[in-house]
Amino acid sequence: MFRTNESQLHGRFKMPDESLLLWKSVDISHNQYSFLIEGVGFFDGTMGPSARLVCDAASVQNICNSGDSEFLAVTKVYLISPPWMNRQHERLMEPLSEIRLQSSDKEQPVYEFVTMAGQTYTSVPQPRTT
């Protein structure tokens, strides 16, 4: 989940069907993973580089598979993993090669995220093995 305070908005602009909020900063939940999607698309009627921060795998898959108005093509997806996921003491941002749906029979679907370096992470906390 992302959070920002109104004082941290750079601006608010009325769009045809909704408001566009431009952030100066955003807080990312310490315990949740997120994704940075990079690509090429249209923004404000101009074609060029585009990037979006999203907080769920389903949104990433939707943008990559069927696209949306801001993305004609996705060039790279980064996983921003919290410490519980990557077993480090810090947040990591790594390019992804694949997102796999492991189980959809639970309330929250279980995903596996495979990085370009070959590391595999799961979307649910795993018990530590020592």
ABEGO torsion letter per residue (X at the ends): XBBBBAAABAEBBBBAABBBBBBABBBBBAABBBBBBBBBBBBGGBBEBBBBBBABAAAAAAAAAAEBAABABBABBBBBBBAAAAGBABBBBBBBABBBBABAABABBBBBBBBAAGBBBBABBBBBBX
